[in-house]
Amino acid sequence: METLLTMLKTDLGIMSSNAYDARLTQYITSAIAYIIAEGALTLNVTQPEDAQLVVMYAAWMWRRRDSMEGMPQMLRRALNNRVFREKAANGND
């Protein structure tokens, strides 16, 4: 979790403070749950691609808290690709 938190803080430009760590950790936990709910059942945050997806998702959640913007296409594509890659590996349609 510490690696993900560091990656997220870097993405958000929050490096000098630990004031948001608890909240950001909750965003990471929620992002993992949402990604699994989307169908990435074998999500493994120790794998670089999965870790980056979690960080992207959590960063979007953090940024949209004020703007309520929809999910960026880049994130939607990454999430879809992750889910489809898992289904293809398992032979599911």
C-alpha positions as CSV (number, residue, x, y, z in Angstrom):
1,M,0.0,0.0,0.0
2,E,2.9,2.4,0.8
3,T,4.2,2.1,-2.8
4,L,0.7,2.9,-4.2
5,L,0.4,5.8,-1.8
6,T,3.7,7.2,-2.9
7,M,2.8,6.8,-6.6
8,L,-0.6,8.6,-6.0
9,K,0.9,11.4,-4.1
10,T,3.5,12.0,-6.8
11,D,0.7,11.9,-9.5
12,L,-1.2,14.5,-7.5
13,G,1.8,16.6,-6.6
14,I,1.4,16.1,-2.9
15,M,4.9,15.3,-1.7
16,S,5.6,17.5,1.2
17,S,2.8,16.5,3.5
18,N,1.3,13.4,5.2
19,A,-1.8,15.3,6.0
20,Y,-3.8,13.5,3.3
21,D,-2.4,10.0,3.7
22,A,-5.4,8.5,5.4
23,R,-7.8,9.9,2.8
24,L,-5.6,9.0,-0.1
25,T,-5.2,5.4,1.3
26,Q,-9.0,5.2,1.3
27,Y,-9.2,6.3,-2.3
28,I,-6.7,3.6,-3.2
29,T,-8.7,1.0,-1.3
30,S,-11.9,2.2,-3.0
31,A,-10.2,2.2,-6.5
32,I,-9.1,-1.4,-6.0
33,A,-12.7,-2.4,-5.0
34,Y,-14.2,-0.6,-8.0
35,I,-11.7,-2.1,-10.5
36,I,-12.4,-5.6,-9.1
37,A,-16.2,-4.9,-9.4
38,E,-15.7,-3.9,-13.0
39,G,-14.4,-7.4,-13.7
40,A,-10.6,-7.4,-13.0
41,L,-11.0,-10.2,-10.4
42,T,-7.3,-11.1,-10.5
43,L,-6.1,-7.6,-9.9
44,N,-2.5,-7.7,-8.5
45,V,-1.2,-4.4,-7.3
46,T,2.4,-5.8,-7.2
47,Q,2.3,-5.9,-11.0
48,P,3.3,-2.5,-12.5
49,E,0.3,-2.3,-14.9
50,D,-2.2,-3.1,-12.2
51,A,-0.6,-0.7,-9.8
52,Q,-0.6,2.1,-12.4
53,L,-4.3,1.4,-13.1
54,V,-5.2,1.7,-9.4
55,V,-3.2,4.9,-9.1
56,M,-4.9,6.4,-12.2
57,Y,-8.3,5.5,-10.8
58,A,-7.6,6.8,-7.4
59,A,-6.2,10.1,-8.8
60,W,-9.3,10.5,-10.9
61,M,-11.5,10.0,-7.8
62,W,-9.4,12.6,-5.9
63,R,-9.6,15.2,-8.8
64,R,-13.3,14.7,-9.4
65,R,-14.3,15.3,-5.8
66,D,-14.7,19.0,-6.7
67,S,-15.4,19.0,-10.4
68,M,-17.6,15.8,-10.6
69,E,-16.1,15.2,-14.1
70,G,-16.8,12.0,-15.8
71,M,-14.2,9.3,-16.2
72,P,-11.5,10.3,-18.7
73,Q,-11.3,8.1,-21.9
74,M,-7.7,7.2,-21.1
75,L,-8.8,5.7,-17.8
76,R,-11.9,4.0,-19.2
77,R,-9.8,2.4,-22.0
78,A,-7.1,1.2,-19.5
79,L,-9.8,-0.3,-17.3
80,N,-11.6,-2.0,-20.2
81,N,-8.3,-3.3,-21.5
82,R,-7.5,-4.8,-18.1
83,V,-10.9,-6.5,-17.8
84,F,-10.8,-7.8,-21.4
85,R,-7.2,-9.1,-21.0
86,E,-8.3,-11.1,-18.0
87,K,-11.3,-12.5,-19.8
88,A,-9.2,-13.5,-22.8
89,A,-6.7,-15.2,-20.6
90,N,-9.4,-17.2,-18.9
91,G,-11.1,-18.0,-22.2
92,N,-14.3,-16.2,-21.2
93,D,-16.4,-14.2,-23.7
